[in-house]
């Protein structure tokens, strides 16, 4: 199961697709023709982002919620 990172989904007129971004994971985003497709794609990409970070020894941010402030 993918950790519960916040996902923001927006419409991109330029790409003519929904774009899903994970603010806590730099560069982690995906798109899709529908919100559902964008969400499914970004969930897969989150797993790939985390796996790559582990392999490269990069820090992995803990998921936070709106009630948990970002670290300074």
C-alpha positions in Angstrom: 0.0 0.0 0.0 1.2 3.5 -0.9 1.8 5.8 2.1 -1.0 8.5 2.3 0.7 11.5 0.7 -1.4 14.4 -0.2 -2.3 14.5 -4.0 -3.4 17.6 -5.8 -5.3 17.1 -9.0 -5.8 19.9 -11.5 -6.9 20.3 -15.1 -4.2 21.4 -17.5 -5.6 23.0 -20.6 -2.2 23.0 -22.2 -1.9 19.2 -21.8 -5.6 18.6 -22.2 -5.3 16.2 -19.2 -5.7 16.0 -15.5 -2.4 16.4 -13.6 -1.8 14.8 -10.2 1.0 16.2 -8.1 2.5 15.1 -4.8 3.8 18.3 -3.1 5.9 16.4 -0.5 7.8 14.4 -3.2 9.6 16.8 -5.5 8.9 16.0 -9.2 6.4 13.3 -8.4 3.5 13.8 -10.8 1.4 12.0 -13.4 -1.5 12.7 -15.7 -4.6 11.1 -17.1 -7.6 11.7 -19.2 -9.8 11.6 -16.1 -9.3 12.4 -12.4 -9.4 8.7 -11.7 -6.7 7.9 -14.3 -4.5 10.7 -13.0 -4.9 9.4 -9.4 -4.2 5.8 -10.4 -1.1 6.8 -12.3 0.3 9.0 -9.6 -0.2 6.2 -7.0 2.1 4.0 -9.2 4.6 6.9 -9.6 4.6 7.4 -5.8 5.8 3.8 -5.4 8.5 4.3 -8.1 9.6 7.6 -6.5 10.0 6.0 -3.1 11.8 2.9 -4.5 14.3 5.2 -6.4 14.8 7.3 -3.3 15.6 4.2 -1.2 18.0 2.9 -3.9 19.8 6.2 -4.1 19.9 6.8 -0.3 17.8 10.0 -0.6 15.7 11.0 2.4 12.0 10.0 2.2 9.6 12.6 3.7 7.0 11.2 6.1 3.4 11.8 4.9 1.7 14.7 6.6 -1.8 15.9 6.7 -3.3 19.4 6.7 -3.3 19.1 10.5 0.5 18.4 10.5 2.6 21.4 9.6 5.5 21.1 7.3 9.0 20.9 8.9 10.8 24.3 8.9 
